[in-house]
Amino acid sequence: MTKKRKSIKKNKKNSHKLNLKKYLVFSGIIVLCGFFLLSLFHFKLIHRGVRLDKRYEVLGVDVSQHQGKINWQIFENEEISFVFIKATEGENFIDKQYKNNRKEVEKTSIIRGYYHFFRFNKNGKKQAEFFIQNVPYKIGELYPCVDIETYGNKFHNKSKNEIIADIDLYIKTIKNYYGVYPIIYTNIYTYNLYIKDNFNECVLWICDLDKMPKIDRKWSFWQYSHKGKSLATKYKIDCDVFYGSFKDLNSYLLQPKK
């Protein structure tokens, strides 16, 4: 009888030790997960499905017809403060979702701006005039933007200097109508090829995925991901940040014409 009791006590003691080990292992996993989530919060956080860089106060996205029909009310609830919406491309293409996106985003408090995809094989002035025809001057909207990148522009017979001259024509035509220089969106490769040492009067919106842009020039907007997710659309979105405060962003909004 005594031996049996001792055996029971020993088994209970071993059981307690095993449970303690399980508890310590489980607690360790919880702590590690906590540190992991904290590191995510510092840089990239999944918030309602949108991948946001929480180091910056002003967070945004950019969209086109590739995102399909968007629920802008959901975007507004996802801490999205600004958006760039594609309007035109080349000399005669209007983004299929432009008109609907414009109508719906105006029902929200999201600060919006519109961009043109620049075609290297088209005339710079004519492209600017086409954008002006379709994007009216509206107080409180972001400066107009031009998307300049080699992607989608492989087929042309122009020299580097001819392309730079066409970009210059585009910029001057936009400046003449809107009263401000357009924001230039570009990636690192295209920046080094066409933008560097040119168009210093333009605000720069740079794409450099997952790492902070390292260029020899001040940038104001940064596109850091092409893989954002949102309940507002079933398609992936581009994620952006503004390098500054909300007050600073006001400096890039269209004002009454003088």
Phi, psi and omega per residue, in radians:
M1 nan -0.753 -3.126
T2 -1.132 -0.774 3.126
K3 -1.077 -0.633 -3.131
K4 -1.159 -0.711 3.114
R5 -1.120 -0.745 3.125
K6 -1.066 -0.702 3.133
S7 -1.116 -0.705 3.117
I8 -1.123 -0.768 3.136
K9 -1.083 -0.737 3.136
K10 -1.091 -0.736 3.124
N11 -1.119 -0.705 3.105
K12 -1.107 -0.723 -3.140
K13 -1.098 -0.781 3.104
N14 -1.102 -0.667 3.124
S15 -1.111 -0.726 3.104
H16 -1.102 -0.725 3.128
K17 -1.094 -0.739 3.130
L18 -1.112 -0.766 3.117
N19 -1.116 -0.636 3.120
L20 -1.139 -0.728 3.107
K21 -1.087 -0.766 3.114
K22 -1.059 -0.720 -3.141
Y23 -1.116 -0.758 -3.129
L24 -1.139 -0.729 3.106
V25 -1.094 -0.804 3.138
F26 -1.081 -0.749 3.130
S27 -1.101 -0.687 3.114
G28 -1.088 -0.727 3.118
I29 -1.106 -0.727 3.139
I30 -1.078 -0.750 -3.140
V31 -1.115 -0.779 3.130
L32 -1.088 -0.729 3.096
C33 -1.080 -0.657 3.123
G34 -1.094 -0.777 3.108
F35 -1.121 -0.665 3.137
F36 -1.123 -0.805 3.136
L37 -1.142 -0.595 3.114
L38 -1.147 -0.701 3.118
S39 -1.171 -0.616 3.080
L40 -1.124 -0.686 -3.117
F41 -1.089 -0.608 -3.132
H42 -1.182 -0.661 -3.065
F43 -2.011 -1.162 -3.081
K44 -2.177 2.108 -3.058
L45 -2.122 2.364 3.012
I46 -1.485 1.874 -3.132
H47 -2.067 1.936 -3.067
R48 0.940 0.547 3.107
G49 1.584 -0.164 -3.109
V50 -1.717 2.269 -3.117
R51 -1.458 1.883 -3.033
L52 -2.029 2.515 3.066
D53 -1.636 1.822 -2.988
K54 -1.380 0.002 3.063
R55 -1.285 -0.284 -3.077
Y56 -1.939 2.517 -3.081
E57 -1.331 -0.652 -3.012
V58 -1.892 1.967 -3.040
L59 -1.955 2.499 -3.111
G60 -2.603 -3.130 3.096
V61 -2.467 2.911 2.947
D62 -2.326 2.513 -2.998
V63 -2.429 2.833 3.062
S64 -2.633 -2.890 3.127
Q65 -1.096 -0.332 -3.130
H66 -1.177 -0.318 3.084
Q67 -1.585 0.014 3.114
G68 1.141 -2.706 3.125
K69 -1.368 2.254 -3.029
I70 -1.909 2.440 3.005
N71 -1.593 1.721 -3.012
W72 -1.249 -0.435 3.088
Q73 -1.144 -0.648 3.092
I74 -1.177 -0.753 3.078
F75 -0.957 -0.759 -3.114
E76 -1.083 -0.601 -3.140
N77 -1.385 -0.146 -3.064
E78 -1.743 0.423 3.100
E79 1.133 0.414 3.051
I80 -1.436 2.090 -3.055
S81 -1.688 -0.531 -3.141
F82 -2.512 2.786 3.129
V83 -2.568 2.488 2.943
F84 -1.880 2.202 -3.083
I85 -1.982 2.290 3.108
K86 -1.199 2.340 3.124
A87 -1.958 -0.931 -3.006
T88 -2.420 2.973 3.118
E89 -2.661 2.363 3.121
G90 1.077 -2.438 -3.082
E91 -1.837 -0.145 -3.039
N92 -2.674 0.206 -3.108
F93 -1.874 2.204 3.055
I94 -1.877 2.260 3.126
D95 -0.971 2.365 -3.030
K96 -1.115 -0.427 -3.139
Q97 -1.808 0.026 -3.045
Y98 -0.988 -0.931 -3.061
K99 -1.096 -0.746 3.124
N100 -1.184 -0.752 3.108
N101 -1.058 -0.720 3.138
R102 -1.105 -0.791 -3.115
K103 -1.107 -0.766 -3.046
E104 -1.344 -0.658 -3.120
V105 -1.183 -0.469 3.124
E106 -1.211 -0.210 3.082
K107 -1.502 -0.049 -3.112
T108 -2.000 3.103 3.105
S109 -1.664 0.087 -3.118
I110 -1.164 2.271 3.070
I111 -1.255 2.259 -3.050
R112 -2.244 2.700 3.049
G113 -2.540 2.950 -3.041
Y114 -2.275 2.572 -3.082
Y115 -2.254 2.768 3.123
H116 -2.039 2.325 3.048
F117 -1.508 2.038 -3.045
F118 -1.425 2.218 3.103
R119 -1.735 2.158 -3.104
F120 -1.145 -0.471 -3.083
N121 -1.598 0.202 3.127
K122 -2.101 2.834 -3.125
N123 -1.274 2.297 -3.087
G124 -1.087 -0.755 -3.116
K125 -1.167 -0.764 -3.135
K126 -1.112 -0.627 3.105
Q127 -1.140 -0.737 3.122
A128 -1.109 -0.732 3.139
E129 -1.115 -0.624 3.106
F130 -1.169 -0.721 3.083
F131 -1.078 -0.782 -3.129
I132 -1.061 -0.664 3.128
Q133 -1.076 -0.520 -3.006
N134 -1.872 -0.284 -3.126
V135 -2.112 1.687 -3.105
P136 -1.167 2.699 3.074
Y137 -1.251 2.140 -3.124
K138 -2.380 2.099 -3.139
I139 -1.024 2.379 3.097
G140 1.629 -0.132 3.075
E141 -1.575 2.784 3.114
L142 -1.141 2.687 3.050
Y143 -0.891 2.555 3.062
P144 -1.070 2.651 -3.065
C145 -2.195 2.577 3.044
V146 -2.150 2.243 -3.126
D147 -1.596 1.945 -3.116
I148 -2.075 1.966 3.138
E149 -2.714 2.665 -3.132
T150 -1.260 -0.453 3.106
Y151 -1.063 2.185 -3.106
G152 1.474 0.057 -3.111
N153 -2.249 0.655 -3.075
K154 -1.373 -0.456 -3.023
F155 -1.806 1.667 3.069
H156 -2.765 2.824 -3.132
N157 -2.079 0.518 -3.108
K158 -1.724 2.609 3.071
S159 -1.392 2.949 3.112
K160 -1.006 -0.783 -3.121
N161 -1.149 -0.605 3.118
E162 -1.188 -0.684 3.108
I163 -1.152 -0.763 3.105
I164 -1.063 -0.697 3.120
A165 -1.129 -0.686 3.120
D166 -1.177 -0.689 3.079
I167 -1.085 -0.711 3.121
D168 -1.083 -0.707 3.088
L169 -1.079 -0.760 3.123
Y170 -1.040 -0.873 -3.082
I171 -1.070 -0.765 -3.120
K172 -1.147 -0.655 3.132
T173 -1.188 -0.708 3.092
I174 -1.132 -0.784 3.141
K175 -1.052 -0.691 -3.108
N176 -1.120 -0.609 -3.106
Y177 -1.536 -0.859 -3.041
Y178 -1.519 -0.278 3.134
G179 1.430 0.051 3.123
V180 -2.404 2.720 3.047
Y181 -1.341 2.460 -3.118
P182 -1.228 2.694 2.974
I183 -1.283 2.358 3.086
I184 -1.777 2.095 2.975
Y185 -1.661 2.336 3.097
T186 -2.804 2.940 3.028
N187 -1.838 3.057 -3.052
I188 -1.048 -0.776 -3.108
Y189 -1.078 -0.869 -3.115
T190 -1.185 -0.610 3.076
Y191 -0.994 -0.883 -3.112
N192 -1.145 -0.488 -3.080
L193 -1.449 -0.734 -3.005
Y194 -2.176 -0.508 -2.975
I195 -1.645 -0.659 -3.132
K196 -0.951 2.326 -3.128
D197 1.214 0.165 3.085
N198 -2.345 2.739 2.989
F199 0.973 0.716 -3.114
N200 -1.136 -0.298 -3.139
E201 -1.352 -0.213 -3.089
C202 -1.570 2.483 3.000
V203 -1.183 2.463 -3.067
L204 -1.889 2.296 3.034
W205 -2.066 1.909 -2.962
I206 -1.920 2.459 3.060
C207 -1.799 2.141 3.020
D208 -2.631 1.811 -2.935
L209 -1.231 2.192 3.001
D210 1.210 -0.012 3.056
K211 -2.490 2.590 -3.086
M212 -1.115 2.343 -3.117
P213 -1.051 2.321 3.082
K214 -2.029 1.570 3.116
I215 -2.291 2.861 -3.062
D216 -1.542 0.699 -3.087
R217 -2.762 2.589 3.135
K218 -1.190 2.365 3.019
W219 -2.073 2.637 -3.107
S220 -1.936 -0.499 3.100
F221 -2.201 2.537 -3.137
W222 -2.340 2.130 3.005
Q223 -1.636 1.974 -3.004
Y224 -1.946 -0.066 3.125
S225 -2.719 2.541 3.023
H226 -1.890 0.147 -2.979
K227 -2.106 0.464 3.115
G228 -1.163 2.617 3.111
K229 -2.197 2.476 -3.119
S230 -2.571 2.610 3.050
L231 -1.239 -0.177 -3.115
A232 -1.330 -0.334 3.137
T233 -2.704 2.657 -3.137
K234 -1.467 -0.114 -3.111
Y235 -1.760 2.757 3.106
K236 -1.205 2.643 -3.105
I237 -2.197 2.808 3.057
D238 -1.551 2.341 -3.111
C239 -1.854 2.426 -3.072
D240 -2.363 2.802 2.972
V241 -2.334 2.733 3.028
F242 -1.853 2.328 -3.105
Y243 -1.498 1.418 -3.127
G244 2.779 -2.996 -3.121
S245 -1.673 3.057 3.060
F246 -1.073 -0.643 3.113
K247 -1.099 -0.716 3.112
D248 -1.118 -0.646 -3.114
L249 -1.086 -0.506 3.123
N250 -1.045 -0.394 3.133
S251 -1.214 -0.268 -3.097
Y252 -1.904 0.371 3.098
L253 -1.823 2.496 3.141
L254 -1.118 2.361 3.136
Q255 -1.940 2.915 3.090
P256 -0.965 2.397 -3.138
K257 -1.151 2.450 3.121
K258 -1.483 nan nan
